[in-house]
Amino acid sequence: MARTARQDKVRELQRTLYRAAKADPGRRFHALHDKVYRSDVLERAWELVRANRGAAGIDKQTIADVEEHGVAKLLDELALDLKDGRWRPLPARRVFIPKPGREELRPLSIPAVRDRVVQAAVKIVIEPIFEADMLECSFGFRPGRSAHDALQVVIDESWRGRRWVAESDIANCFEAIPHEALMSAIEERIVDRHVLKLLRAMVRAGVLENGSVKRTGTGTPQGGVISPVLCNVYLHRLDRQWARRGNGVLIRYADDRAATRTGRDTSRSWSAGPRARLCSTPDNASGRSPRANGCRSLSKTSSRTSTGSWPVGRATSATGTPPNSSTRSSSTRSTGCRSMSPTDTSATDGSDGGLSPANPRTTWG
C-alpha cells in the first residue's frame, strides 16, 4: 500500500529526531509534547494499534467499537486531552497466558484501546531518539532487527573462534524494572516535562487483577505498546557497561542475552560479571533489582542442518573457509557455558537474508 503524504510526514519527523540524536549524543530533547498529539502522529498510532488487533481493556471497548463510533472522534478527543494535560491512563487488565513448553504462566497486561493509541504516539516520537543510542549488540524489539540477526552474530563469532557461550536471561524483567531508575535513564535524553509526565503515568497506571487495582514502584507491564522500548532503554545501561568492561562479545535480545569468547579458563568469573553489573541499580521501593538467572548449563552441541554440512551463505571465516572437521565436532560442557560450533543452530534456512553485524539495517538513518 502506497504511503500517504501524512504518513510520510510522520516518517520524516522520525528521521529528523533520529539524525538530531545521532549527531549530538549529549543532546537532551525538551520540545516533544506537541508532536505527540499531532493529528498525523495519532492517525499513525491508531493504524498500528488497529493492525495489532488486540483485546479490550478494563473499559471493554474493542477496536470494532471504536470503528463503529468513529475513529476521528476518538483521535480528536485524545488530541485535546493530551494538549490540555487531562489524559489519564486506565489500569491495564491483567490476564495470564501459558509460556510455551512450560507449566508456569506469563502475566500479560492489556491497556484500554485509547491508552494504547497514546502509548503508540509517544513511542513514535521517542523511539528514534533512543534508537540513535542503541548499540550493535541489541536486537530485541528494534526496527529492522530480528532474532535471526542476533543468531547471525553468534554464527559469525563462532567462525572467528569464539566457541564458548554463556547464556542467561533476566528474571521477571518487565515486572521488575524500577520506575525511578527507568525514568533516570529516560531523562538522559528527554527533559520535556509533559512527555515525562505521560511516561510516569503509563508505568504507574497499575493493573486490575481479581477486582482490585495493584500499583507498585516497579514494572513496565508486558503487553503495553511502549513497554518494549522502555525495557530497551533501561537495559541499554547493561550494554554500555559491557562495552566498557565486558570480556567477550555480547548479544542481547530484550532480556535474553548471550556472550561469546575464546577459551574456558575464566568462564565462571566471566559469566558472573554482567549479572553483578545489571543489579547495580536497586529498586528504591523493594530493595531489589531485575536479576539475572545466571548462565544455564547447556547440552552438547549438535549440527541441525538438513545435509549435515555447513550452512551455505550464512557465515564465513576470515579466510572464506570453515574450520577443520575436528574443530567442528568438538564440544565441552561446563557450568553455565558451552563450546559450540557454527552449525549449532536451529535456524539455518537463510531466512535472515545473510545479514551480519557488518551490514546492519538502519530505519531512520
C-alpha positions as a printed NumPy array, in Angstrom:
array([[  0.   ,   0.   ,   0.   ],
       [  1.387,   3.374,  -1.008],
       [  2.188,   5.766,   1.805],
       [  0.025,   8.848,   2.143],
       [  1.501,  12.326,   2.445],
       [  0.612,  12.409,   6.151],
       [  2.414,   9.107,   6.771],
       [  5.458,  10.498,   5.001],
       [  5.412,  13.475,   7.372],
       [  5.48 ,  11.121,  10.365],
       [  8.363,   9.255,   8.798],
       [ 10.227,  12.494,   8.189],
       [  9.651,  13.501,  11.819],
       [ 11.216,  10.258,  12.978],
       [ 14.179,  10.695,  10.651],
       [ 14.714,  14.254,  11.9  ],
       [ 14.665,  13.17 ,  15.548],
       [ 16.972,  10.231,  14.856],
       [ 19.52 ,  12.33 ,  12.992],
       [ 19.477,  15.051,  15.647],
       [ 20.064,  12.478,  18.392],
       [ 22.764,  10.717,  16.395],
       [ 24.605,  13.937,  15.62 ],
       [ 24.742,  15.015,  19.268],
       [ 24.895,  12.114,  21.781],
       [ 24.689,  14.581,  24.67 ],
       [ 21.587,  16.405,  23.461],
       [ 18.514,  16.348,  25.705],
       [ 15.213,  16.947,  23.909],
       [ 12.844,  19.442,  25.504],
       [ 10.149,  20.149,  22.864],
       [  8.41 ,  16.865,  22.052],
       [  4.972,  17.119,  23.633],
       [  3.346,  18.97 ,  20.736],
       [  4.491,  16.228,  18.383],
       [  2.726,  13.514,  20.386],
       [ -0.749,  14.978,  19.788],
       [ -0.165,  15.923,  16.162],
       [ -3.071,  14.61 ,  14.103],
       [ -0.846,  12.68 ,  11.693],
       [  1.062,  11.047,  14.576],
       [ -2.178,   9.998,  16.287],
       [ -3.527,   8.635,  12.997],
       [ -0.368,   6.577,  12.531],
       [ -0.616,   5.395,  16.15 ],
       [ -4.197,   4.277,  15.554],
       [ -3.151,   2.335,  12.46 ],
       [ -0.515,   0.486,  14.483],
       [ -2.993,  -0.36 ,  17.251],
       [ -5.643,  -1.495,  14.787],
       [ -3.166,  -3.649,  12.877],
       [ -2.225,  -5.45 ,  16.091],
       [ -5.899,  -6.37 ,  16.713],
       [ -5.524,  -6.511,  20.489],
       [ -8.231,  -7.302,  23.031],
       [-10.245,  -4.788,  25.031],
       [ -9.016,  -3.274,  28.279],
       [-10.97 ,  -2.835,  31.506],
       [-13.401,  -0.44 ,  29.766],
       [-14.398,  -3.314,  27.433],
       [-14.043,  -1.062,  24.384],
       [-12.798,  -3.037,  21.377],
       [-11.235,  -1.989,  18.082],
       [-14.586,  -2.657,  16.397],
       [-16.378,  -0.401,  18.895],
       [-14.026,   2.473,  18.1  ],
       [-14.523,   1.995,  14.363],
       [-18.286,   1.892,  14.842],
       [-18.48 ,   5.073,  16.899],
       [-15.863,   6.973,  14.875],
       [-12.097,   6.863,  14.803],
       [-11.786,  10.57 ,  14.049],
       [-13.87 ,  11.394,  17.12 ],
       [-11.616,   9.302,  19.379],
       [ -8.431,  10.847,  17.974],
       [ -9.805,  14.382,  18.34 ],
       [-10.688,  13.677,  21.974],
       [ -7.234,  12.252,  22.672],
       [ -5.511,  15.198,  20.977],
       [ -7.477,  17.672,  23.103],
       [ -6.865,  15.714,  26.33 ],
       [ -3.136,  15.458,  25.597],
       [ -2.822,  19.12 ,  24.669],
       [ -4.611,  20.277,  27.833],
       [ -2.841,  17.761,  30.073],
       [ -6.064,  15.95 ,  31.016],
       [ -5.21 ,  12.481,  29.723],
       [ -5.008,   9.812,  32.408],
       [ -4.496,   6.108,  31.638],
       [ -6.795,   3.424,  32.985],
       [ -5.284,   0.464,  34.828],
       [ -4.45 ,  -2.398,  32.497],
       [ -6.426,  -5.633,  32.515],
       [ -4.287,  -8.468,  33.878],
       [ -4.504, -11.888,  32.24 ],
       [ -2.219, -14.892,  32.397],
       [ -1.107, -16.854,  29.362],
       [  0.898, -20.103,  29.312],
       [  4.579, -19.933,  28.498],
       [  5.498, -22.171,  25.54 ],
       [  6.824, -25.512,  26.739],
       [  6.364, -24.671,  30.43 ],
       [  3.718, -25.099,  33.093],
       [  4.148, -21.59 ,  34.506],
       [  2.034, -18.663,  33.325],
       [  3.173, -15.329,  31.931],
       [  1.414, -12.184,  33.25 ],
       [  0.089, -10.013,  30.448],
       [ -1.315,  -6.512,  30.919],
       [ -3.829,  -5.203,  28.378],
       [ -4.329,  -1.41 ,  28.365],
       [ -7.523,   0.154,  27.052],
       [ -7.607,   0.847,  23.312],
       [ -7.469,   4.637,  23.784],
       [ -4.456,   4.244,  26.085],
       [ -2.723,   2.011,  23.548],
       [ -3.139,   4.749,  20.937],
       [ -1.456,   7.277,  23.236],
       [  1.336,   4.827,  24.029],
       [  1.868,   4.236,  20.312],
       [  2.002,   8.002,  19.661],
       [  4.606,   8.512,  22.403],
       [  6.573,   5.557,  21.037],
       [  6.58 ,   7.069,  17.537],
       [  8.157,  10.232,  18.93 ],
       [ 10.694,   8.914,  21.453],
       [ 11.835,   5.664,  19.828],
       [ 14.047,   7.321,  17.153],
       [ 15.854,   9.306,  19.862],
       [ 16.792,   6.252,  21.894],
       [ 17.385,   4.158,  18.79 ],
       [ 20.246,   6.514,  17.929],
       [ 21.992,   5.444,  21.142],
       [ 21.426,   1.677,  20.953],
       [ 24.49 ,  -0.481,  20.459],
       [ 25.036,  -3.157,  17.85 ],
       [ 24.711,  -5.901,  20.473],
       [ 20.988,  -5.181,  20.997],
       [ 18.451,  -6.892,  18.73 ],
       [ 15.121,  -7.289,  20.535],
       [ 12.155,  -5.036,  19.722],
       [ 14.196,  -2.761,  17.477],
       [ 13.2  ,  -1.537,  13.989],
       [ 14.825,  -3.545,  11.233],
       [ 16.334,  -6.139,  13.597],
       [ 15.257,  -9.651,  14.448],
       [ 16.223, -12.828,  16.262],
       [ 17.767, -14.073,  13.013],
       [ 20.17 , -11.12 ,  13.055],
       [ 21.213, -11.991,  16.612],
       [ 21.711, -15.608,  15.586],
       [ 23.886, -14.486,  12.687],
       [ 26.242, -12.714,  15.112],
       [ 26.617, -15.926,  17.144],
       [ 27.437, -17.814,  13.954],
       [ 29.901, -15.179,  12.773],
       [ 31.669, -15.111,  16.142],
       [ 31.933, -18.91 ,  16.198],
       [ 33.712, -18.768,  12.849],
       [ 36.15 , -16.308,  14.42 ],
       [ 36.984, -18.783,  17.164],
       [ 34.683, -17.621,  19.954],
       [ 33.176, -21.026,  20.711],
       [ 32.381, -20.571,  24.408],
       [ 28.897, -19.179,  25.028],
       [ 27.417, -18.01 ,  28.338],
       [ 23.645, -17.689,  28.072],
       [ 21.307, -16.067,  30.592],
       [ 18.094, -14.129,  30.944],
       [ 16.768, -11.584,  33.42 ],
       [ 14.198, -12.997,  35.805],
       [ 10.773, -11.312,  35.537],
       [ 12.321,  -8.422,  33.636],
       [  9.247,  -6.425,  32.581],
       [  7.672,  -6.645,  36.034],
       [ 10.874,  -5.826,  37.96 ],
       [ 12.236,  -2.701,  36.255],
       [ 12.358,   0.023,  38.945],
       [ 10.431,   3.125,  37.923],
       [ 12.905,   5.634,  39.325],
       [ 15.885,   4.03 ,  37.597],
       [ 13.884,   3.794,  34.357],
       [ 12.927,   7.467,  34.472],
       [ 16.539,   8.36 ,  35.221],
       [ 17.594,   6.519,  32.052],
       [ 14.892,   8.291,  30.027],
       [ 15.923,  11.697,  31.369],
       [ 19.401,  11.215,  29.929],
       [ 17.793,  12.106,  26.598],
       [ 14.381,  13.659,  27.293],
       [ 13.676,  16.637,  29.547],
       [ 10.27 ,  17.634,  28.185],
       [  8.282,  17.623,  31.442],
       [  4.977,  16.919,  29.676],
       [  6.342,  13.807,  27.958],
       [  7.999,  12.672,  31.192],
       [  4.649,  13.113,  32.947],
       [  2.977,  10.952,  30.311],
       [  5.59 ,   8.225,  30.71 ],
       [  5.315,   8.26 ,  34.505],
       [  1.54 ,   7.96 ,  34.239],
       [  1.886,   4.979,  31.895],
       [  4.231,   2.966,  34.093],
       [  2.307,   3.832,  37.285],
       [ -1.179,   3.129,  35.915],
       [ -1.248,  -0.263,  37.615],
       [ -3.199,  -3.397,  36.725],
       [ -6.677,  -4.643,  37.578],
       [ -6.419,  -8.158,  38.954],
       [ -9.091, -10.088,  40.836],
       [-11.253,  -6.992,  41.115],
       [ -8.633,  -4.722,  42.68 ],
       [ -6.109,  -2.281,  41.23 ],
       [ -2.494,  -3.001,  42.09 ],
       [  0.24 ,  -0.393,  41.772],
       [  3.91 ,  -0.87 ,  42.627],
       [  7.15 ,   1.026,  42.213],
       [  8.42 ,  -1.446,  39.631],
       [  7.483,  -2.74 ,  36.232],
       [  6.533,  -1.655,  32.763],
       [  3.701,  -4.135,  32.192],
       [  4.305,  -6.707,  29.49 ],
       [  1.61 ,  -6.176,  26.867],
       [  1.798,  -2.39 ,  26.679],
       [  2.713,  -0.85 ,  23.331],
       [  5.553,   1.194,  24.783],
       [  6.908,  -1.411,  27.224],
       [  9.492,  -2.975,  24.837],
       [ 11.02 ,   0.452,  24.138],
       [ 11.222,   1.28 ,  27.84 ],
       [ 12.766,  -2.122,  28.553],
       [ 15.459,  -1.495,  25.944],
       [ 16.136,   1.993,  27.337],
       [ 16.717,   0.522,  30.796],
       [ 18.828,  -2.425,  29.605],
       [ 20.911,  -0.131,  27.382],
       [ 22.855,   0.631,  30.562],
       [ 23.912,  -3.01 ,  30.672],
       [ 25.048,  -2.812,  27.045],
       [ 27.158,   0.265,  27.789],
       [ 28.768,  -1.347,  30.814],
       [ 29.588,  -4.432,  28.783],
       [ 31.101,  -2.32 ,  26.013],
       [ 33.41 ,  -0.708,  28.573],
       [ 34.316,  -3.655,  30.783],
       [ 32.906,  -6.849,  29.293],
       [ 35.086,  -9.768,  28.277],
       [ 33.753, -11.275,  25.068],
       [ 31.038, -10.379,  22.553],
       [ 27.563,  -9.65 ,  23.955],
       [ 24.385, -10.486,  22.017],
       [ 21.185,  -9.271,  23.709],
       [ 17.605,  -9.872,  22.597],
       [ 15.463,  -7.919,  25.078],
       [ 16.031,  -9.656,  28.435],
       [ 17.77 , -12.701,  26.923],
       [ 21.488, -12.442,  26.386],
       [ 24.443, -14.491,  25.318],
       [ 28.15 , -13.717,  25.45 ],
       [ 30.775, -15.46 ,  23.351],
       [ 34.525, -15.71 ,  23.861],
       [ 37.509, -17.94 ,  23.286],
       [ 38.687, -20.364,  25.983],
       [ 37.09 , -21.631,  29.167],
       [ 39.683, -20.881,  31.84 ],
       [ 37.821, -17.863,  33.239],
       [ 34.315, -18.845,  32.24 ],
       [ 32.854, -18.712,  35.761],
       [ 34.01 , -15.175,  36.579],
       [ 33.258, -14.097,  33.023],
       [ 29.632, -15.224,  33.154],
       [ 29.083, -13.732,  36.614],
       [ 30.331, -10.265,  35.65 ],
       [ 27.305,  -8.968,  33.727],
       [ 24.965, -10.236,  36.44 ],
       [ 26.684,  -8.081,  39.053],
       [ 26.665,  -5.023,  36.787],
       [ 22.994,  -5.482,  35.912],
       [ 21.976,  -5.479,  39.571],
       [ 23.935,  -2.344,  40.425],
       [ 20.816,  -0.132,  40.477],
       [ 18.49 ,  -1.161,  43.347],
       [ 14.755,  -0.691,  43.356],
       [ 14.016,   2.018,  45.905],
       [ 10.641,   0.535,  46.706],
       [ 11.535,  -3.089,  47.317],
       [ 15.318,  -3.063,  47.576],
       [ 15.52 ,  -5.448,  44.649],
       [ 16.641,  -5.114,  41.055],
       [ 15.959,  -7.201,  37.981],
       [ 18.282, -10.107,  38.499],
       [ 19.922, -12.425,  36.046],
       [ 19.147, -16.105,  36.386],
       [ 22.799, -16.819,  35.764],
       [ 24.148, -18.891,  32.932],
       [ 22.35 , -22.095,  32.167],
       [ 24.211, -25.365,  31.759],
       [ 23.582, -26.315,  28.17 ],
       [ 23.761, -29.646,  26.402],
       [ 26.414, -30.685,  23.936],
       [ 26.338, -29.038,  20.56 ],
       [ 24.762, -30.67 ,  17.568],
       [ 24.51 , -29.916,  13.894],
       [ 20.912, -29.336,  12.836],
       [ 21.376, -28.62 ,   9.161],
       [ 19.42 , -30.791,   6.798],
       [ 22.523, -32.004,   4.977],
       [ 24.906, -32.16 ,   7.919],
       [ 27.148, -29.625,   6.19 ],
       [ 27.957, -26.007,   6.949],
       [ 25.08 , -23.58 ,   6.358],
       [ 25.571, -22.142,   2.898],
       [ 25.588, -18.355,   2.573],
       [ 25.156, -17.651,   6.294],
       [ 28.642, -17.332,   7.759],
       [ 32.208, -17.324,   6.523],
       [ 35.511, -17.269,   8.283],
       [ 38.184, -14.644,   7.701],
       [ 39.716, -16.866,   5.04 ],
       [ 36.388, -17.816,   3.487],
       [ 36.736, -21.449,   4.563],
       [ 35.23 , -23.33 ,   7.512],
       [ 37.369, -24.648,  10.363],
       [ 38.63 , -28.199,  10.064],
       [ 36.327, -31.099,  10.911],
       [ 37.936, -31.795,  14.263],
       [ 37.097, -28.251,  15.379],
       [ 33.553, -28.609,  14.195],
       [ 32.81 , -31.79 ,  16.102],
       [ 34.35 , -30.856,  19.451],
       [ 32.221, -29.729,  22.383],
       [ 32.809, -29.44 ,  26.098],
       [ 30.321, -28.852,  28.858],
       [ 30.85 , -26.521,  31.786],
       [ 28.701, -24.781,  34.35 ],
       [ 26.864, -22.058,  32.504],
       [ 28.961, -22.153,  29.339],
       [ 29.384, -24.37 ,  26.332],
       [ 31.773, -24.753,  23.468],
       [ 29.769, -24.525,  20.27 ],
       [ 30.29 , -24.932,  16.577],
       [ 28.893, -22.627,  13.883],
       [ 26.36 , -25.316,  12.942],
       [ 24.758, -25.326,  16.389],
       [ 21.638, -23.502,  15.295],
       [ 18.067, -24.416,  14.533],
       [ 17.599, -21.587,  12.013],
       [ 19.806, -22.402,   9.062],
       [ 17.346, -21.794,   6.271],
       [ 18.865, -18.457,   5.291],
       [ 15.653, -16.625,   6.172],
       [ 17.598, -13.726,   7.651],
       [ 18.939, -12.842,   4.232],
       [ 22.572, -13.394,   5.161],
       [ 22.731, -10.369,   7.445],
       [ 25.819,  -9.835,   9.536],
       [ 26.96 ,  -7.257,  12.097],
       [ 28.98 ,  -5.584,   9.374],
       [ 25.786,  -4.813,   7.457],
       [ 23.088,  -3.755,   9.938],
       [ 19.791,  -2.366,   8.773],
       [ 19.001,   1.208,   9.795],
       [ 15.455,   2.523,   9.717],
       [ 15.816,   6.273,  10.177],
       [ 19.474,   6.906,   9.309]])
